[in-house]
Amino acid sequence: MQTINLGVSPLRCSRLAYGCWRVTGSWDPRDITSEAWAAGKRAIRAAYEAGYTLFDNADIYCAGEAERLLGEVLQEIPGMRDRVLIATKCGIRPPHTPYLSAPQRYDLSAQHILQSCEASLQRLRTDTLDLLLLHRPDYLADPEEVAEAFTRLQQSGKVRYFGLSNCRPTLVTALQCACPMPLVVHQIEISLLHHEPLTDGTLDQCLVEHITPQAWSPLAGGLLADGSSRLLRWQEHYKPEAVRKELDALALQYQTTRSVIALAWLLRHPTGIQPIVGSTQPNRIRDAVRATELELTHDEWYRLLIAARGEPLP
């Protein structure tokens, strides 16, 4: 698979990343079955064998069990840890923790960042994270406090580089001004069914600051592929019919699948968007790699955008 550098860092990895959100088969650790655990391991192995060298995770994914599963695979495959980059995220605190009346909230205090990192390292069975991302913007976050936590983690060798997820461009600027190290990635929801980052300044900022955008849910939870499962609540309102028709037409032309075309649409953007593939089906994980070998024309890219918008450009 083709490789890219992440932002201005020396971190080099596969053009596509593999996302571990779904690998346990559930959001609730109590619902994990031995069959689902084994299937998750097969998915990670399939991604590794297909050439994916960045594995994305988060402490919130199945309450840390997705990190634990990835950690087991890293131990089971000789040399894998030395050949891949491990990214994880922190900052979302679930409801009812540590006390029953606690709300779901975002927490980017230095204490929480440091504690979350330590816990992730233990679950992943590694001494160092290649990337640590702030998962959601804490409205009470102090950029200077975040910078302090990042500095301590980097100086101690526990994290190599840092990034953000789901942040407003203005917050990215505030955090980068406070941090002495570059923020090298910004993980965002972007797909043909959620393309606001094209117009809200997010991708423009990535171009200016040389930040690599990472696209989570690049196939809109499967709506742009062969079926959806575990959609997020707002994705249930997406309307894929018109764009799927255009995807099918281009898939026929290129003798490929609609999901490959949808990923190629993201890859065409000059920011160097890195789609995070989240399927747990080995055949789909392997199929996605074909997107890195296909470059849509300028006109084809806009045909898809217009179909996705559901109206002509202004």
C-alpha positions as semicolon CSV with decimal commas, in nm:
position;residue;x (nm);y (nm);z (nm)
1;M;0,000;0,000;0,000
2;Q;0,108;0,359;-0,058
3;T;0,248;0,543;0,244
4;I;0,229;0,899;0,374
5;N;0,385;1,114;0,643
6;L;0,154;1,240;0,916
7;G;0,160;1,619;0,921
8;V;0,510;1,759;0,963
9;S;0,623;1,458;1,169
10;P;0,856;1,179;1,055
11;L;0,580;0,927;1,129
12;R;0,520;0,731;0,808
13;C;0,235;0,489;0,763
14;S;-0,012;0,336;0,519
15;R;-0,236;0,560;0,307
16;L;-0,537;0,402;0,480
17;A;-0,564;0,354;0,855
18;Y;-0,751;0,076;1,031
19;G;-1,004;0,180;1,296
20;C;-1,077;-0,041;1,596
21;W;-1,413;0,107;1,696
22;R;-1,608;-0,207;1,600
23;V;-1,358;-0,483;1,671
24;T;-1,521;-0,610;1,993
25;G;-1,865;-0,635;1,831
26;S;-2,030;-0,426;2,103
27;W;-2,021;-0,100;2,297
28;D;-2,080;-0,291;2,623
29;P;-1,801;-0,515;2,758
30;R;-2,067;-0,740;2,913
31;D;-2,195;-0,830;2,566
32;I;-1,861;-0,942;2,418
33;T;-1,863;-1,307;2,315
34;S;-1,563;-1,529;2,252
35;E;-1,671;-1,549;1,887
36;A;-1,679;-1,168;1,857
37;W;-1,337;-1,141;2,026
38;A;-1,190;-1,391;1,780
39;A;-1,354;-1,211;1,485
40;G;-1,204;-0,883;1,602
41;K;-0,860;-1,038;1,609
42;R;-0,909;-1,177;1,258
43;A;-1,006;-0,829;1,136
44;I;-0,692;-0,670;1,282
45;R;-0,476;-0,947;1,139
46;A;-0,640;-0,902;0,797
47;A;-0,567;-0,528;0,806
48;Y;-0,205;-0,588;0,904
49;E;-0,158;-0,848;0,629
50;A;-0,319;-0,612;0,374
51;G;-0,060;-0,343;0,451
52;Y;-0,235;-0,116;0,703
53;T;0,030;0,024;0,935
54;L;-0,169;0,274;1,142
55;F;-0,419;0,133;1,392
56;D;-0,659;0,385;1,545
57;N;-0,824;0,325;1,883
58;A;-0,978;0,512;2,178
59;D;-1,020;0,454;2,548
60;I;-1,397;0,493;2,507
61;Y;-1,430;0,209;2,253
62;C;-1,614;-0,063;2,445
63;A;-1,482;0,087;2,771
64;G;-1,121;0,010;2,679
65;E;-1,177;-0,345;2,556
66;A;-1,095;-0,248;2,195
67;E;-0,753;-0,133;2,316
68;R;-0,712;-0,455;2,511
69;L;-0,796;-0,664;2,204
70;L;-0,547;-0,476;1,988
71;G;-0,288;-0,518;2,262
72;E;-0,333;-0,894;2,252
73;V;-0,283;-0,904;1,875
74;L;0,032;-0,692;1,906
75;Q;0,168;-0,954;2,144
76;E;0,064;-1,250;1,929
77;I;0,217;-1,137;1,597
78;P;0,597;-1,130;1,618
79;G;0,741;-0,792;1,519
80;M;0,406;-0,626;1,454
81;R;0,451;-0,351;1,714
82;D;0,777;-0,240;1,552
83;R;0,613;-0,217;1,207
84;V;0,296;-0,025;1,289
85;L;0,187;0,304;1,443
86;I;-0,058;0,296;1,732
87;A;-0,295;0,589;1,782
88;T;-0,550;0,625;2,057
89;K;-0,777;0,898;2,188
90;C;-0,885;1,031;2,526
91;G;-1,111;1,298;2,669
92;I;-1,463;1,146;2,671
93;R;-1,588;1,046;3,015
94;P;-1,896;0,821;3,013
95;P;-2,197;0,886;3,236
96;H;-2,219;0,738;3,588
97;T;-1,841;0,740;3,639
98;P;-1,691;0,770;3,892
99;Y;-2,027;0,827;4,068
100;L;-2,385;0,745;3,971
101;S;-2,509;1,099;3,901
102;A;-2,210;1,201;3,688
103;P;-2,313;1,315;3,339
104;Q;-2,141;1,222;3,015
105;R;-1,881;1,494;2,968
106;Y;-1,556;1,587;2,800
107;D;-1,244;1,626;3,012
108;L;-0,915;1,761;2,877
109;S;-0,765;1,846;3,214
110;A;-0,397;1,758;3,247
111;Q;-0,479;1,504;3,516
112;H;-0,731;1,322;3,299
113;I;-0,506;1,322;2,991
114;L;-0,216;1,177;3,192
115;Q;-0,429;0,914;3,365
116;S;-0,599;0,813;3,040
117;C;-0,266;0,773;2,864
118;E;-0,129;0,547;3,140
119;A;-0,440;0,327;3,125
120;S;-0,425;0,303;2,745
121;L;-0,059;0,205;2,752
122;Q;-0,139;-0,078;2,992
123;R;-0,431;-0,208;2,786
124;L;-0,233;-0,185;2,462
125;R;0,068;-0,355;2,625
126;T;0,312;-0,103;2,489
127;D;0,552;0,149;2,640
128;T;0,488;0,427;2,388
129;L;0,198;0,561;2,187
130;D;0,289;0,691;1,843
131;L;-0,011;0,926;1,849
132;L;-0,238;1,052;2,123
133;L;-0,545;1,249;2,014
134;L;-0,793;1,456;2,212
135;H;-1,123;1,289;2,127
136;R;-1,372;1,573;2,169
137;P;-1,339;1,945;2,257
138;D;-1,379;2,011;2,629
139;Y;-1,541;2,355;2,649
140;L;-1,363;2,412;2,981
141;A;-1,020;2,309;2,852
142;D;-0,726;2,539;2,914
143;P;-0,484;2,515;2,618
144;E;-0,188;2,584;2,845
145;E;-0,288;2,292;3,068
146;V;-0,322;2,065;2,765
147;A;0,023;2,176;2,649
148;E;0,165;2,093;2,992
149;A;0,024;1,739;2,977
150;F;0,151;1,686;2,622
151;T;0,498;1,808;2,719
152;R;0,517;1,572;3,017
153;L;0,406;1,275;2,807
154;Q;0,650;1,352;2,526
155;Q;0,946;1,414;2,756
156;S;0,879;1,089;2,943
157;G;0,877;0,894;2,615
158;K;0,516;0,781;2,656
159;V;0,382;0,962;2,348
160;R;0,570;1,054;2,032
161;Y;0,325;1,294;1,863
162;F;-0,016;1,447;1,925
163;G;-0,330;1,536;1,738
164;L;-0,692;1,637;1,774
165;S;-1,033;1,501;1,687
166;N;-1,363;1,674;1,611
167;C;-1,237;2,024;1,693
168;R;-1,338;2,364;1,562
169;P;-1,066;2,533;1,354
170;T;-1,044;2,813;1,610
171;L;-0,978;2,562;1,889
172;V;-0,712;2,392;1,679
173;T;-0,541;2,730;1,648
174;A;-0,566;2,798;2,022
175;L;-0,421;2,458;2,111
176;Q;-0,142;2,480;1,855
177;C;-0,043;2,825;1,981
178;A;-0,012;2,684;2,332
179;C;0,166;2,360;2,244
180;P;0,543;2,363;2,182
181;M;0,515;2,058;1,955
182;P;0,326;2,036;1,623
183;L;-0,023;1,889;1,618
184;V;0,012;1,648;1,327
185;V;-0,338;1,507;1,266
186;H;-0,699;1,615;1,298
187;Q;-0,951;1,334;1,299
188;I;-1,289;1,441;1,161
189;E;-1,607;1,290;1,029
190;I;-1,601;1,342;0,655
191;S;-1,761;1,144;0,375
192;L;-1,987;1,201;0,080
193;L;-2,276;1,210;0,328
194;H;-2,104;1,447;0,572
195;H;-1,898;1,697;0,377
196;E;-1,920;2,010;0,592
197;P;-1,540;2,011;0,653
198;L;-1,506;2,123;0,290
199;T;-1,681;2,450;0,372
200;D;-1,641;2,518;0,745
201;G;-1,269;2,594;0,733
202;T;-1,150;2,261;0,873
203;L;-0,975;2,133;0,560
204;D;-0,851;2,480;0,467
205;Q;-0,676;2,497;0,803
206;C;-0,523;2,153;0,747
207;L;-0,375;2,279;0,420
208;V;-0,228;2,590;0,579
209;E;-0,094;2,419;0,892
210;H;0,020;2,098;0,719
211;I;-0,204;1,885;0,941
212;T;-0,313;1,546;0,809
213;P;-0,693;1,504;0,824
214;Q;-0,802;1,154;0,923
215;A;-1,153;1,065;0,807
216;W;-1,356;0,864;1,054
217;S;-1,669;0,693;0,920
218;P;-1,549;0,755;0,562
219;L;-1,828;0,530;0,432
220;A;-2,092;0,687;0,660
221;G;-2,129;0,379;0,876
222;G;-2,158;0,157;0,569
223;L;-2,432;0,357;0,397
224;L;-2,191;0,419;0,107
225;A;-2,086;0,054;0,095
226;D;-2,301;-0,260;0,102
227;G;-2,498;-0,195;0,415
228;S;-2,494;-0,015;0,747
229;S;-2,466;-0,133;1,105
230;R;-2,438;0,053;1,436
231;L;-2,508;0,392;1,284
232;L;-2,458;0,694;1,505
233;R;-2,784;0,870;1,580
234;W;-2,730;1,159;1,335
235;Q;-2,621;0,919;1,059
236;E;-2,968;0,764;1,067
237;H;-3,089;1,080;0,890
238;Y;-2,839;1,066;0,604
239;K;-2,989;1,017;0,259
240;P;-2,754;0,799;0,052
241;E;-2,974;0,710;-0,247
242;A;-2,863;0,975;-0,499
243;V;-2,494;0,948;-0,425
244;R;-2,505;0,567;-0,424
245;K;-2,645;0,581;-0,777
246;E;-2,351;0,794;-0,889
247;L;-2,107;0,571;-0,701
248;D;-2,247;0,266;-0,875
249;A;-2,204;0,428;-1,215
250;L;-1,838;0,506;-1,148
251;A;-1,782;0,164;-0,989
252;L;-1,906;0,003;-1,310
253;Q;-1,679;0,226;-1,517
254;Y;-1,373;0,141;-1,306
255;Q;-1,471;-0,223;-1,249
256;T;-1,461;-0,186;-0,873
257;T;-1,697;-0,138;-0,577
258;R;-1,887;0,166;-0,462
259;S;-1,693;0,172;-0,136
260;V;-1,363;0,196;-0,328
261;I;-1,500;0,493;-0,524
262;A;-1,622;0,662;-0,204
263;L;-1,278;0,623;-0,045
264;A;-1,106;0,744;-0,362
265;W;-1,321;1,059;-0,343
266;L;-1,162;1,138;-0,006
267;L;-0,812;1,046;-0,122
268;R;-0,839;1,296;-0,411
269;H;-0,839;1,597;-0,176
270;P;-0,509;1,791;-0,165
271;T;-0,487;1,778;0,217
272;G;-0,395;1,409;0,193
273;I;-0,698;1,284;0,385
274;Q;-0,629;0,946;0,548
275;P;-0,951;0,741;0,558
276;I;-0,992;0,520;0,864
277;V;-1,143;0,191;0,749
278;G;-1,357;0,036;1,021
279;S;-1,507;-0,278;0,869
280;T;-1,451;-0,602;1,058
281;Q;-1,499;-0,813;0,745
282;P;-1,158;-0,919;0,606
283;N;-1,275;-0,909;0,243
284;R;-1,391;-0,547;0,279
285;I;-1,072;-0,451;0,462
286;R;-0,868;-0,589;0,171
287;D;-1,100;-0,441;-0,093
288;A;-1,057;-0,090;0,047
289;V;-0,686;-0,093;-0,041
290;R;-0,781;-0,069;-0,410
291;A;-0,891;0,290;-0,349
292;T;-0,526;0,391;-0,312
293;E;-0,463;0,283;-0,671
294;L;-0,747;0,486;-0,823
295;E;-0,746;0,861;-0,887
296;L;-1,077;1,021;-0,979
297;T;-1,076;1,299;-1,232
298;H;-1,167;1,655;-1,136
299;D;-1,506;1,615;-1,308
300;E;-1,579;1,278;-1,146
301;W;-1,505;1,421;-0,803
302;Y;-1,753;1,704;-0,857
303;R;-2,019;1,470;-1,000
304;L;-2,012;1,287;-0,668
305;L;-2,015;1,606;-0,464
306;I;-2,317;1,745;-0,652
307;A;-2,502;1,416;-0,606
308;A;-2,416;1,424;-0,235
309;R;-2,537;1,784;-0,199
310;G;-2,863;1,705;-0,370
311;E;-2,852;2,040;-0,551
312;P;-2,626;2,224;-0,795
313;L;-2,332;2,426;-0,673
314;P;-2,413;2,796;-0,613
